[in-house]
Amino acid sequence: MGDAYEKKDKQTLLAIKKDIDQLPDSKQKKYYQLQIELVLNVYLTKADDIPDELKNDLKKFVFQDNNWNENSLQLFRETIRVYDIDELTFLVNAILVKYQQPAELPIKTQEILGGICINFLDKCYEHNTPELIKQPLQYISKLSNASELLLVKILKNYYQAVFNKNADEVKDIGGLLEKAGWKDFVSVLPHLSN
């Protein structure tokens, strides 16, 4: 779903939706249906507003366990765009306080937490709230240097350059990612003009 979205490939997304609809009824199927609806009807169309019912349904999935665990963190990371900036700031701060020593956590959990921070930085850029970026940037620096976290660390530097309005560094990092085959991914990142 993520790859098809990055490529703006609506036909593949529609095929994925059809496959999801064929799955047996389950909590996971319902979540996938909500996710594909979000991608097709909001992200792909660049809609300004996510319907309230869709927001509420996605939030219910995140908080169904009433606990931050790897599953709820992953769901939160995937649905971060449904939260307004105030809600998001509160939730991200609560998560970062709970997991204060990220380098001691399993790599998968560090990847998820790093992804939450990157998605939060993107939301801060979108809402022009640079005063909120310090904590997630510092948190990413505390992640281990495992190869699985390389992209998160690179994106931390990218967003730091964006917020510092360093167009040359943004261009350099974006160019490096494009050379590595991530052109579609780079196209959805914020850019600065020289």
Short mmCIF file of the C-alpha atoms (twelve columns), coordinates in Angstrom:
data_MODEL
# 
_entry.id   MODEL 
# 
loop_
_atom_site.group_PDB 
_atom_site.id 
_atom_site.type_symbol 
_atom_site.label_atom_id 
_atom_site.label_alt_id 
_atom_site.label_comp_id 
_atom_site.label_asym_id 
_atom_site.label_seq_id 
_atom_site.Cartn_x 
_atom_site.Cartn_y 
_atom_site.Cartn_z 
_atom_site.pdbx_PDB_model_num 
ATOM 1   C CA . MET A 1   0.000   0.000   0.000   1 
ATOM 2   C CA . GLY A 2   2.818   2.381   0.928   1 
ATOM 3   C CA . ASP A 3   4.748   1.678   -2.265  1 
ATOM 4   C CA . ALA A 4   1.668   2.179   -4.433  1 
ATOM 5   C CA . TYR A 5   0.879   5.439   -2.640  1 
ATOM 6   C CA . GLU A 6   4.428   6.771   -3.102  1 
ATOM 7   C CA . LYS A 7   4.132   6.003   -6.833  1 
ATOM 8   C CA . LYS A 8   0.621   7.554   -6.946  1 
ATOM 9   C CA . ASP A 9   -0.517  4.265   -8.510  1 
ATOM 10  C CA . LYS A 10  -4.286  4.361   -8.071  1 
ATOM 11  C CA . GLN A 11  -4.857  1.163   -10.083 1 
ATOM 12  C CA . THR A 12  -2.622  -0.871  -7.766  1 
ATOM 13  C CA . LEU A 13  -4.315  0.689   -4.747  1 
ATOM 14  C CA . LEU A 14  -7.728  -0.266  -6.138  1 
ATOM 15  C CA . ALA A 15  -6.463  -3.825  -6.709  1 
ATOM 16  C CA . ILE A 16  -5.219  -3.928  -3.104  1 
ATOM 17  C CA . LYS A 17  -8.625  -2.693  -1.935  1 
ATOM 18  C CA . LYS A 18  -10.288 -5.503  -3.894  1 
ATOM 19  C CA . ASP A 19  -7.933  -8.051  -2.298  1 
ATOM 20  C CA . ILE A 20  -8.611  -6.657  1.170   1 
ATOM 21  C CA . ASP A 21  -12.373 -6.872  0.613   1 
ATOM 22  C CA . GLN A 22  -11.964 -10.592 -0.183  1 
ATOM 23  C CA . LEU A 23  -10.299 -11.361 3.166   1 
ATOM 24  C CA . PRO A 24  -12.335 -13.110 5.867   1 
ATOM 25  C CA . ASP A 25  -13.953 -10.733 8.346   1 
ATOM 26  C CA . SER A 26  -11.594 -9.814  11.164  1 
ATOM 27  C CA . LYS A 27  -10.299 -6.855  13.113  1 
ATOM 28  C CA . GLN A 28  -7.260  -6.766  10.824  1 
ATOM 29  C CA . LYS A 29  -9.440  -6.684  7.684   1 
ATOM 30  C CA . LYS A 30  -11.424 -3.751  9.084   1 
ATOM 31  C CA . TYR A 31  -8.190  -1.884  9.825   1 
ATOM 32  C CA . TYR A 32  -6.846  -2.515  6.304   1 
ATOM 33  C CA . GLN A 33  -10.143 -1.278  4.856   1 
ATOM 34  C CA . LEU A 34  -9.885  1.923   6.868   1 
ATOM 35  C CA . GLN A 35  -6.252  2.374   5.828   1 
ATOM 36  C CA . ILE A 36  -6.956  1.886   2.114   1 
ATOM 37  C CA . GLU A 37  -9.902  4.293   2.372   1 
ATOM 38  C CA . LEU A 38  -7.603  6.865   3.970   1 
ATOM 39  C CA . VAL A 39  -4.987  6.434   1.231   1 
ATOM 40  C CA . LEU A 40  -7.441  6.453   -1.692  1 
ATOM 41  C CA . ASN A 41  -9.835  9.147   -0.543  1 
ATOM 42  C CA . VAL A 42  -7.593  11.480  1.435   1 
ATOM 43  C CA . TYR A 43  -3.868  11.089  0.803   1 
ATOM 44  C CA . LEU A 44  -4.007  10.312  -2.918  1 
ATOM 45  C CA . THR A 45  -6.529  13.045  -3.657  1 
ATOM 46  C CA . LYS A 46  -4.704  15.491  -1.350  1 
ATOM 47  C CA . ALA A 47  -7.982  16.173  0.430   1 
ATOM 48  C CA . ASP A 48  -7.708  18.868  3.076   1 
ATOM 49  C CA . ASP A 49  -9.923  17.105  5.571   1 
ATOM 50  C CA . ILE A 50  -10.130 13.535  6.731   1 
ATOM 51  C CA . PRO A 51  -13.775 12.654  7.441   1 
ATOM 52  C CA . ASP A 52  -14.455 12.622  11.199  1 
ATOM 53  C CA . GLU A 53  -15.933 9.130   11.119  1 
ATOM 54  C CA . LEU A 54  -12.785 7.748   9.451   1 
ATOM 55  C CA . LYS A 55  -10.577 9.585   11.971  1 
ATOM 56  C CA . ASN A 56  -12.533 8.195   14.905  1 
ATOM 57  C CA . ASP A 57  -12.536 4.648   13.532  1 
ATOM 58  C CA . LEU A 58  -8.758  4.729   13.026  1 
ATOM 59  C CA . LYS A 59  -8.160  6.175   16.502  1 
ATOM 60  C CA . LYS A 60  -10.220 3.345   18.014  1 
ATOM 61  C CA . PHE A 61  -7.856  0.821   16.461  1 
ATOM 62  C CA . VAL A 62  -4.833  2.536   17.977  1 
ATOM 63  C CA . PHE A 63  -6.293  2.619   21.464  1 
ATOM 64  C CA . GLN A 64  -8.100  -0.705  21.487  1 
ATOM 65  C CA . ASP A 65  -5.506  -2.210  23.884  1 
ATOM 66  C CA . ASN A 66  -5.422  0.877   26.158  1 
ATOM 67  C CA . ASN A 67  -1.647  0.489   26.223  1 
ATOM 68  C CA . TRP A 68  1.377   1.552   24.195  1 
ATOM 69  C CA . ASN A 69  2.863   -1.659  22.869  1 
ATOM 70  C CA . GLU A 70  4.559   -2.505  19.586  1 
ATOM 71  C CA . ASN A 71  1.217   -3.119  17.859  1 
ATOM 72  C CA . SER A 72  -0.457  0.101   19.025  1 
ATOM 73  C CA . LEU A 73  2.723   2.097   18.295  1 
ATOM 74  C CA . GLN A 74  2.785   0.729   14.735  1 
ATOM 75  C CA . LEU A 75  -0.896  1.574   14.244  1 
ATOM 76  C CA . PHE A 76  -0.272  5.064   15.629  1 
ATOM 77  C CA . ARG A 77  2.668   5.569   13.265  1 
ATOM 78  C CA . GLU A 78  0.519   4.553   10.294  1 
ATOM 79  C CA . THR A 79  -2.393  6.800   11.261  1 
ATOM 80  C CA . ILE A 80  -0.559  9.866   12.578  1 
ATOM 81  C CA . ARG A 81  -2.177  12.130  9.975   1 
ATOM 82  C CA . VAL A 82  -5.642  11.687  11.503  1 
ATOM 83  C CA . TYR A 83  -4.650  13.610  14.654  1 
ATOM 84  C CA . ASP A 84  -4.634  17.360  15.017  1 
ATOM 85  C CA . ILE A 85  -1.316  18.893  16.071  1 
ATOM 86  C CA . ASP A 86  -2.311  19.390  19.727  1 
ATOM 87  C CA . GLU A 87  -3.485  15.799  20.173  1 
ATOM 88  C CA . LEU A 88  -0.422  14.595  18.352  1 
ATOM 89  C CA . THR A 89  1.986   16.616  20.479  1 
ATOM 90  C CA . PHE A 90  0.462   15.200  23.656  1 
ATOM 91  C CA . LEU A 91  0.550   11.601  22.390  1 
ATOM 92  C CA . VAL A 92  4.081   11.779  20.960  1 
ATOM 93  C CA . ASN A 93  5.384   13.308  24.191  1 
ATOM 94  C CA . ALA A 94  3.689   10.551  26.219  1 
ATOM 95  C CA . ILE A 95  5.281   7.873   24.014  1 
ATOM 96  C CA . LEU A 96  8.752   9.404   24.171  1 
ATOM 97  C CA . VAL A 97  8.523   9.669   27.971  1 
ATOM 98  C CA . LYS A 98  7.443   6.027   28.237  1 
ATOM 99  C CA . TYR A 99  10.342  4.841   26.056  1 
ATOM 100 C CA . GLN A 100 13.107  7.094   27.380  1 
ATOM 101 C CA . GLN A 101 15.998  4.739   26.582  1 
ATOM 102 C CA . PRO A 102 15.278  3.743   22.981  1 
ATOM 103 C CA . ALA A 103 18.735  2.254   22.261  1 
ATOM 104 C CA . GLU A 104 17.923  -0.504  24.781  1 
ATOM 105 C CA . LEU A 105 14.751  -1.533  22.934  1 
ATOM 106 C CA . PRO A 106 14.461  -4.132  20.149  1 
ATOM 107 C CA . ILE A 107 15.404  -2.741  16.727  1 
ATOM 108 C CA . LYS A 108 11.830  -3.168  15.437  1 
ATOM 109 C CA . THR A 109 10.492  -1.002  18.277  1 
ATOM 110 C CA . GLN A 110 13.206  1.591   17.618  1 
ATOM 111 C CA . GLU A 111 12.198  1.639   13.934  1 
ATOM 112 C CA . ILE A 112 8.572   2.289   14.881  1 
ATOM 113 C CA . LEU A 113 9.472   5.011   17.389  1 
ATOM 114 C CA . GLY A 114 11.797  6.637   14.860  1 
ATOM 115 C CA . GLY A 115 9.001   6.532   12.284  1 
ATOM 116 C CA . ILE A 116 6.634   8.200   14.746  1 
ATOM 117 C CA . CYS A 117 9.177   10.980  15.266  1 
ATOM 118 C CA . ILE A 118 9.690   11.457  11.514  1 
ATOM 119 C CA . ASN A 119 5.929   11.538  10.869  1 
ATOM 120 C CA . PHE A 120 5.548   14.037  13.713  1 
ATOM 121 C CA . LEU A 121 8.282   16.232  12.190  1 
ATOM 122 C CA . ASP A 122 6.390   16.120  8.893   1 
ATOM 123 C CA . LYS A 123 3.206   17.191  10.667  1 
ATOM 124 C CA . CYS A 124 5.135   20.012  12.399  1 
ATOM 125 C CA . TYR A 125 6.339   21.191  8.998   1 
ATOM 126 C CA . GLU A 126 2.820   21.029  7.596   1 
ATOM 127 C CA . HIS A 127 1.452   23.082  10.522  1 
ATOM 128 C CA . ASN A 128 4.444   25.452  10.720  1 
ATOM 129 C CA . THR A 129 5.189   24.567  14.355  1 
ATOM 130 C CA . PRO A 130 9.001   24.499  14.509  1 
ATOM 131 C CA . GLU A 131 8.848   25.030  18.278  1 
ATOM 132 C CA . LEU A 132 7.739   21.371  18.612  1 
ATOM 133 C CA . ILE A 133 10.654  19.696  16.795  1 
ATOM 134 C CA . LYS A 134 13.404  19.692  19.434  1 
ATOM 135 C CA . GLN A 135 12.276  16.630  21.411  1 
ATOM 136 C CA . PRO A 136 11.739  14.270  18.433  1 
ATOM 137 C CA . LEU A 137 15.054  15.333  16.872  1 
ATOM 138 C CA . GLN A 138 16.883  14.629  20.143  1 
ATOM 139 C CA . TYR A 139 15.038  11.338  20.532  1 
ATOM 140 C CA . ILE A 140 16.104  10.084  17.102  1 
ATOM 141 C CA . SER A 141 19.707  10.882  18.059  1 
ATOM 142 C CA . LYS A 142 19.314  8.485   21.013  1 
ATOM 143 C CA . LEU A 143 18.357  5.541   18.771  1 
ATOM 144 C CA . SER A 144 21.042  2.930   18.219  1 
ATOM 145 C CA . ASN A 145 23.179  3.035   15.086  1 
ATOM 146 C CA . ALA A 146 21.783  -0.219  13.686  1 
ATOM 147 C CA . SER A 147 21.647  -0.374  9.893   1 
ATOM 148 C CA . GLU A 148 17.866  -0.820  10.036  1 
ATOM 149 C CA . LEU A 149 17.625  2.722   11.435  1 
ATOM 150 C CA . LEU A 150 19.732  4.369   8.728   1 
ATOM 151 C CA . LEU A 151 16.760  5.880   6.875   1 
ATOM 152 C CA . VAL A 152 15.312  7.293   10.104  1 
ATOM 153 C CA . LYS A 153 18.663  8.930   10.920  1 
ATOM 154 C CA . ILE A 154 18.987  10.336  7.390   1 
ATOM 155 C CA . LEU A 155 15.437  11.710  7.524   1 
ATOM 156 C CA . LYS A 156 16.193  13.332  10.891  1 
ATOM 157 C CA . ASN A 157 19.000  15.255  9.186   1 
ATOM 158 C CA . TYR A 158 16.712  16.043  6.251   1 
ATOM 159 C CA . TYR A 159 13.997  17.530  8.454   1 
ATOM 160 C CA . GLN A 160 16.551  19.362  10.556  1 
ATOM 161 C CA . ALA A 161 17.843  20.978  7.349   1 
ATOM 162 C CA . VAL A 162 14.268  21.818  6.291   1 
ATOM 163 C CA . PHE A 163 13.519  23.531  9.599   1 
ATOM 164 C CA . ASN A 164 16.892  25.324  9.483   1 
ATOM 165 C CA . LYS A 165 15.983  26.440  5.937   1 
ATOM 166 C CA . ASN A 166 19.234  24.976  4.629   1 
ATOM 167 C CA . ALA A 167 18.202  24.420  0.993   1 
ATOM 168 C CA . ASP A 168 21.622  23.080  -0.049  1 
ATOM 169 C CA . GLU A 169 21.598  20.351  2.602   1 
ATOM 170 C CA . VAL A 170 17.985  19.459  1.793   1 
ATOM 171 C CA . LYS A 171 18.970  19.142  -1.871  1 
ATOM 172 C CA . ASP A 172 22.065  17.055  -1.038  1 
ATOM 173 C CA . ILE A 173 20.191  14.601  1.201   1 
ATOM 174 C CA . GLY A 174 17.259  14.401  -1.230  1 
ATOM 175 C CA . GLY A 175 19.697  13.768  -4.089  1 
ATOM 176 C CA . LEU A 176 21.418  10.989  -2.147  1 
ATOM 177 C CA . LEU A 177 18.067  9.310   -1.462  1 
ATOM 178 C CA . GLU A 178 17.086  9.642   -5.135  1 
ATOM 179 C CA . LYS A 179 20.386  8.060   -6.229  1 
ATOM 180 C CA . ALA A 180 19.602  5.188   -3.870  1 
ATOM 181 C CA . GLY A 181 16.329  4.596   -5.762  1 
ATOM 182 C CA . TRP A 182 13.976  6.503   -3.457  1 
ATOM 183 C CA . LYS A 183 12.817  9.152   -5.960  1 
ATOM 184 C CA . ASP A 184 9.093   8.536   -5.336  1 
ATOM 185 C CA . PHE A 185 9.674   8.766   -1.589  1 
ATOM 186 C CA . VAL A 186 11.641  12.014  -1.912  1 
ATOM 187 C CA . SER A 187 8.836   13.518  -4.010  1 
ATOM 188 C CA . VAL A 188 6.481   13.465  -0.995  1 
ATOM 189 C CA . LEU A 189 8.990   15.114  1.375   1 
ATOM 190 C CA . PRO A 190 8.967   18.864  2.014   1 
ATOM 191 C CA . HIS A 191 11.340  20.826  -0.236  1 
ATOM 192 C CA . LEU A 192 12.997  24.209  -0.087  1 
ATOM 193 C CA . SER A 193 13.839  26.364  -3.062  1 
ATOM 194 C CA . ASN A 194 17.346  27.822  -3.388  1 
# 
